[in-house]
Amino acid sequence: MSDHLITGSGSLLDAEGHLREPGYAFRPPFYYNREDIAAPAFRIKDWDYYLVNDDEYAVALTFSDLGYLGLVSASVMDFSNDTFKTTSEIVALPLGRMGVPRSSDEGDIDWKNGRCSVRFAHVPQGRRLSFSMAHFDDDDDLEVEVLLDQVPRDSMVICTPWADDASAFYYNRKIIGMRARGGFRRGALFHEFAPTGALGLLDWGRGVWTYDNVWYWAAAQGYQAGHVVGLNLGYGFGDTTAASENMVFVDGIAHKLGRVDFGIPKGADGSYLYLNPWHMMDDEGRLELVFTPHIDRTDNTSVANVIVSDQHQVFGTLAGAIVLDDDSVMSVNGLRGSAEHIHNRY
């Protein structure tokens, strides 16, 4: 199946609030206006998710306005001990008032309450992430200060509709493989992210979803044989007939892939065995990877069985081969990344 490369520009939505052009791009082709959306404010979902990692630790920071609730969340993954800690702060009924910018290239987040302080700012050197959360882990506070620079030429951009709801859409950009420098402090622990080994990514999403969704997403970034290699794979979310989000990045240059399957192993009862090796393949014979899991970052929420989230974000390493657009083969070994299976009803 040939994916559609977006050629249009201007507004993301037409006069009726529908996606003007489903498909994919390497840079944002459209501008996003909440005023154009043909759905109530409580259904609009805007978020910025940053992840910074080296081979020892990863820090994930989420800032989201989901309409009827906001979520400010931080996670620290310790790869040496295969442990993680996630803590979230809930904001009631923000309805678009949390100050999430309309663009992935400009506009800052500057928000705080009695516990958390968040500032994601565009600065001349790049993107500065400043985050603090009191009592992140019992009495241990968390402080993060990171600068992301050397934004790659290409990123993954996708415009996805839903077949059963014309007002639902997903406008997503993933920038993978930015150089990271800075560090975090968690209680007595301080870890420095050195620019020779640490990279950062942004998952920037805006849209209106249907109520019940399942998706699979994997992202990886690291240094391989002197190259900065990034990977974005995903499926299951919305109507992806026009395009998938599957790309590999080598030194900031994107190579578009077809459809993929994560090959998550299952037990005798049909349930996923998340901590067993996954076998990721595509439909064109260009991708064959083994994902070796180390940490299953789970997060399960249920509010009156109406707002339900069952999340498995598994961190591990990837090994295998990917055929690039010029038919050369990029071999990877020990590429650090995550792969997730999420089921949300909200």
Secondary structure, 3 states (H helix, E strand, C coil): CCCCECCCCEECECCCCCECCCEEECCCCEECCHHHCCCCHHHEEEEEEEEEECCCEEEEEEEEECCCEEEEEEEEEECCCCEEEEEEEEEECCCCCCCCCCCCCCCCEEEECCCEEEEEEEECCEEEEEEEEEEEECCEEEEEEEEEECCCCCCEEEEEEECCEEEEEEEEEEEEEEEEEEEEEECCEEEEECCCCCEEEEEEEEEECCCEEEEEEEEEEEEECCEEEEEEEEECCCCCCCCCCCEEEECCEEEECCCEECCCCECCCCCECCCCCEEEEECCCCEEEEEEEEEEEEEEEEECCCEEEEEEEEEEEEEEEEECCCCCEEEEEEEEEEEEEEEEEC
